């Protein structure tokens, strides 16, 4: 059951989730967060609610202090940063605890049909 935000606490967990999502072709929303970040704590219940409403989307939470290399790979320099991925490629991002933008992009990208469907 994917109706939750999955925490990645080490590089192996991250790679496992990331690789699985690439082959599944589903939307992935990565929440780059930090335990000391106030806005991150504010947005966490909103993200959890989104995860319940969009079970087809994989929500991952990455603590930038635990997984510095992953945060650097995605050039994250502010928390929270939400990176939207499809097939392993970044398609969008939201920087900051911007609830409306986050909801809007989850709806937009999760409802998109794959390009091959129109052929």
N, C-alpha and C positions, 0 to 999 in steps of 0.2 A: 504494500500500500504506500503510495508516494505522497499522500496528503500531509506532508510535513516538511519542515526545513531541515535538511541534512547537514550536520556539522562535519567539516573536514578538519581533523586535528593533526594530521601528519601528511606528508607528501604522498605516501602510498594510498591513503584514503582519497585524496584529491585526484590522483591519477586514475584510480579505479572508477570513480564517479564520472570524471571527465571523459575517459575513453568509452565507457558504457553509453553516455549520452550522445557522443559523436556517432556511434553506430546506429543508435535508435533514431537519430534525426529529429529529436524533440528540442523544444525551447528550454534553455537552461538560464536561470537567473542566479548569478553569484553575488552574494552580499559580502563585500569586504568590510569587516567590522573590527572593533577593538573593545576590549573589556572596559577601558577607561573612557570611552566615548559616549557622552550624554545623548546626542542625537541618534546614535546607534541603538541605545536602549529604548528611545522613543519609538523608533520605526519597527523594532522587532515584533511586537504583537500585530502590527499591520501586515508585515511580511507573512507571519504565521496564518493570518486570516486569508491572505491571497493564496497561499499554498492549499488551503482547504477548498477554496472556490475554483481553483485551476489545477485539478489533480493530474492533468496531462503535462504540466510544466514541472521541471525539476528545479527546486530551490536549494541552493547550496550556501552554506555560511562558512566563510574563511576568516579566521582571526589573523590580522596582518602581523601580529607579534609572534604567532605560532608558525605561520607559513610566509615568512618574509620573501622567499624566492618566488612564490606564486604571485604575491602582491607586486613584486618588482616586474615580473613577466608581463603583467597586465598594466604596468605603469600607474599603479594606484598611489596617489599622494594625498588623498583626503578621505576621511571616513564620515559617514558610510559612502561607499561607491558600489553601485549595482551595475554589473556587467551582464549584458544579454548576449547569449551565445546560441548559434545554431550550427550544427555540423562542425563544432570546434572553432568556428569563426565568430569574432565579435561583430554583432549587428547593431548594437546600441549601448548606451550607458547613461546612468543618472548619477550625478555627484551630489551628495547631501541628502538629508532626510526629507525629500520632496514627495510626500504621499501621493498627490494627484498625478505627478509625472510617472511615478512608479506604477500605479494602477493602470494608467493610460497605456503605457508601453507593454505591460503584461497582456492586457486585452488585445492590443494591436498585433503583437507578434505571435500570441498563442492562437489567434484565429486565422492567421495567414495560411492559405493553402500552399502546398509545395509547388514550385514552378512547373513541375512535370504534370500536374493535375489538369492544366489547361491545354495540354497538347492533344 
